[in-house]
């Protein structure tokens, strides 16, 4: 299940919230999102991730870059996150993943904020297309 929520007209939205449930432990999901090889395996795109607070990352062959700000194993990942291309120099957004156990499964609660007005539509869809759907397929292997 993926649930998306935000307020305002899509063209003015600068934040989004999604909740998606996975058949995996919080620890496993946390590890996959912070390991370059695992991330590349589920997305099919090159990834380099320094899994430490302050560590840099480059995802999807350099299309998304940033730094890990706050890491609590199995509970939370907070990142300064930047999409290369349409975003101006030095423009970053804030991505927060929270891992919430739900029986044998885990919900990832995503809060993505601070992106530019007009980016809501492709970012909201992109989380499902580039993260949640391929991660579910990877976990089912």
JOLINVEN-V463499 format. One record per run of one state. SS is the DSSP state (H for helix, E for strand, - for the rest). FROM is the first residue (numbers start at 1). LEN is the number of residues. If there is no record, write none. Layout:
ss:SS from:FROM len:LEN
ss:SS from:FROM len:LEN
//
This chain:
ss:- from:1 len:1
ss:E from:2 len:4
ss:- from:6 len:4
ss:H from:10 len:3
ss:- from:13 len:2
ss:E from:15 len:8
ss:- from:23 len:3
ss:H from:26 len:9
ss:- from:35 len:1
ss:H from:36 len:8
ss:- from:44 len:4
ss:E from:48 len:2
ss:- from:50 len:6
ss:E from:56 len:4
ss:H from:60 len:3
ss:- from:63 len:1
ss:E from:64 len:9
ss:- from:73 len:3
ss:E from:76 len:8
ss:- from:84 len:9
ss:E from:93 len:10
ss:- from:103 len:2
ss:E from:105 len:9
ss:- from:114 len:6
ss:H from:120 len:21
ss:- from:141 len:1
//
